[in-house]
């Protein structure tokens, strides 16, 4: 029981980090290459500092969780606009070599979704329909705790499936050498 709870907690932690990171991002059709991944990694310190500076204002306009699950640029850009911080965020993007805030956001979501896909593929047994069924049938776990664990597992499984949508094998191969640096960036 503790092992199952630990796996759920670990996956929830990774998915929460990824989900929170995705909360500030949008989607892209551009293929990943070493150049744009390196540019994105170099830019993250500036974006993290900007986010820390404006966190209080942004929190007032953060969309509800259901809106961020859409993983769409409007759900990301709208709170920035409502907080009257669009020009400021766009300045960070252009100072880091991006054409626009939208370009940075599109690359960010592409990198984040690809990293999430790689991480989840490294632990395929940790979050699956089979694990949910095992938990449902486990009589050692109190019903209230089981209900909460099942709810989290189902939410995480749905999110993991959504994150994998549109992630190519080529992008996974390209991003793999940068995965440790990306993980460090996501933890900041």
C-alpha positions as CSV (number, residue, x, y, z in Angstrom):
1,X,0.0,0.0,0.0
2,X,2.8,2.4,0.9
3,X,4.5,1.6,-2.4
4,X,1.4,2.4,-4.4
5,X,0.9,5.6,-2.5
6,X,4.6,6.5,-3.0
7,X,4.3,6.0,-6.7
8,X,1.1,8.0,-6.9
9,X,2.7,10.8,-4.9
10,X,5.9,10.8,-7.1
11,X,3.9,10.8,-10.3
12,X,1.6,13.5,-8.9
13,X,4.6,15.5,-8.0
14,X,6.1,15.3,-11.5
15,X,2.8,15.8,-13.2
16,X,2.1,18.8,-10.9
17,X,5.4,20.4,-11.7
18,X,4.8,19.8,-15.4
19,X,1.2,21.0,-15.2
20,X,2.2,24.1,-13.3
21,X,4.9,24.8,-15.9
22,X,2.4,24.2,-18.7
23,X,0.1,26.6,-17.0
24,X,2.3,29.4,-18.3
25,X,2.7,28.0,-21.8
26,X,1.1,27.3,-25.1
27,X,1.2,24.8,-28.1
28,X,3.5,24.6,-31.2
29,X,3.8,22.9,-34.5
30,X,7.6,23.7,-34.9
31,X,10.0,20.8,-34.8
32,X,12.5,20.9,-32.0
33,X,16.1,21.2,-32.8
34,X,19.2,21.7,-30.6
35,X,19.3,25.4,-31.4
36,X,15.8,26.3,-30.3
37,X,16.1,24.1,-27.2
38,X,19.3,25.8,-26.2
39,X,17.8,29.2,-26.8
40,X,14.8,28.3,-24.7
41,X,17.0,27.0,-21.8
42,X,19.1,30.2,-21.8
43,X,15.9,32.3,-21.7
44,X,14.4,30.5,-18.7
45,X,16.3,32.4,-16.0
46,X,14.9,35.7,-17.3
47,X,11.4,34.3,-17.5
48,X,11.6,32.8,-14.0
49,X,12.9,36.1,-12.6
50,X,10.1,38.0,-14.4
51,X,7.5,35.6,-13.1
52,X,8.8,35.9,-9.5
53,X,8.7,39.7,-9.8
54,X,5.1,39.7,-11.1
55,X,3.7,36.6,-9.3
56,X,1.3,38.5,-7.1
57,X,-0.3,40.3,-10.0
58,X,-0.5,37.1,-12.1
59,X,-2.0,35.1,-9.3
60,X,-5.0,37.4,-9.4
61,X,-5.8,36.5,-13.0
62,X,-4.7,32.8,-13.1
63,X,-7.3,30.7,-14.9
64,X,-9.0,27.9,-13.0
65,X,-7.4,24.5,-13.4
66,X,-10.0,23.4,-16.0
67,X,-8.9,26.2,-18.3
68,X,-5.2,25.3,-18.0
69,X,-6.0,21.7,-18.9
70,X,-6.9,23.1,-22.4
71,X,-3.2,23.8,-22.9
72,X,-4.0,26.7,-25.2
73,X,-2.1,29.9,-25.7
74,X,-5.1,32.1,-24.8
75,X,-5.4,30.5,-21.4
76,X,-1.8,31.6,-20.8
77,X,-1.7,35.0,-22.5
78,X,-5.0,36.2,-21.2
79,X,-4.0,36.4,-17.5
80,X,-0.8,38.3,-18.5
81,X,-2.9,40.7,-20.5
82,X,-5.5,41.1,-17.7
83,X,-2.7,41.9,-15.3
84,X,-1.5,44.5,-17.8
85,X,1.9,42.7,-18.1
86,X,1.8,41.7,-21.7
87,X,4.3,44.3,-22.9
88,X,6.6,43.5,-20.0
89,X,6.5,39.7,-20.8
90,X,6.9,40.4,-24.5
91,X,10.0,42.5,-23.7
92,X,11.5,39.5,-21.9
93,X,10.8,37.3,-24.8
94,X,12.3,39.6,-27.4
95,X,15.4,40.3,-25.2
96,X,16.0,36.6,-25.2
97,X,15.9,36.4,-29.0
98,X,12.3,35.4,-29.6
99,X,10.1,37.2,-32.1
100,X,7.3,37.4,-29.6
101,X,5.9,36.2,-26.4
102,X,3.8,33.8,-28.4
103,X,6.8,32.3,-30.1
104,X,8.4,31.6,-26.7
105,X,5.2,30.2,-25.3
106,X,4.8,27.9,-28.3
107,X,8.3,26.6,-27.9
108,X,7.8,26.2,-24.2
109,X,4.8,24.0,-24.5
110,X,6.4,21.9,-27.2
111,X,9.5,21.4,-24.9
112,X,7.4,20.8,-21.8
113,X,5.0,18.3,-23.5
114,X,8.0,16.4,-25.0
115,X,9.8,16.3,-21.7
116,X,6.7,15.1,-19.9
117,X,6.2,12.4,-22.5
118,X,9.8,11.2,-22.1
119,X,9.5,11.2,-18.3
120,X,6.2,9.3,-18.3
121,X,7.6,6.8,-20.8
122,X,10.4,6.0,-18.3
123,X,7.7,5.0,-15.7
124,X,5.0,3.4,-17.8
125,X,3.8,1.0,-15.1
126,X,3.5,3.8,-12.5
127,X,0.3,5.3,-13.9
128,X,-2.0,3.2,-16.0
129,X,-5.5,1.8,-16.3
130,X,-4.2,-1.4,-14.9
131,X,-2.8,0.3,-11.7
132,X,-6.2,2.0,-11.2
133,X,-7.9,-1.4,-11.5
134,X,-5.4,-2.9,-9.0
135,X,-6.1,-0.1,-6.5
136,X,-9.9,-0.5,-6.9
137,X,-9.6,-4.2,-6.1
138,X,-7.2,-3.7,-3.1
139,X,-9.1,-4.5,0.1
140,X,-6.3,-3.4,2.4
141,X,-6.8,0.3,1.7
142,X,-9.6,2.2,3.6
143,X,-12.4,3.3,1.2
144,X,-12.0,7.0,1.9
145,X,-8.2,6.9,1.1
146,X,-8.8,4.7,-1.9
147,X,-11.4,7.1,-3.3
148,X,-9.0,10.0,-3.0
149,X,-6.1,8.0,-4.5
150,X,-8.3,6.9,-7.4
151,X,-9.4,10.4,-8.1
152,X,-5.8,11.6,-8.3
153,X,-4.7,8.7,-10.4
154,X,-7.6,9.2,-12.9
155,X,-6.8,12.9,-13.1
156,X,-3.1,12.3,-13.6
157,X,-3.8,9.6,-16.2
158,X,-6.1,11.9,-18.2
159,X,-3.5,14.7,-18.0
160,X,-0.7,12.3,-19.1
161,X,-2.7,11.2,-22.1
162,X,-3.4,14.8,-23.0
163,X,0.3,15.8,-22.6
164,X,1.3,13.0,-25.0
165,X,-0.9,14.3,-27.8
166,X,1.1,15.6,-30.8
167,X,4.5,14.7,-29.4
168,X,6.7,13.2,-32.2
169,X,9.4,10.5,-31.9
170,X,11.8,13.0,-33.6
171,X,11.1,15.6,-30.9
172,X,11.7,13.1,-28.2
173,X,15.0,12.0,-29.7
174,X,16.1,15.6,-30.1
175,X,15.1,16.7,-26.6
176,X,16.5,13.6,-24.8
177,X,20.1,15.0,-24.4
178,X,18.7,18.1,-22.8
179,X,16.2,16.4,-20.4
180,X,18.4,16.9,-17.3
181,X,18.8,20.6,-17.9
182,X,15.0,20.9,-18.6
183,X,14.2,19.1,-15.4
184,X,16.5,21.5,-13.4
185,X,14.8,24.5,-15.1
186,X,11.3,23.1,-14.2
187,X,12.3,22.7,-10.6
188,X,13.4,26.4,-10.2
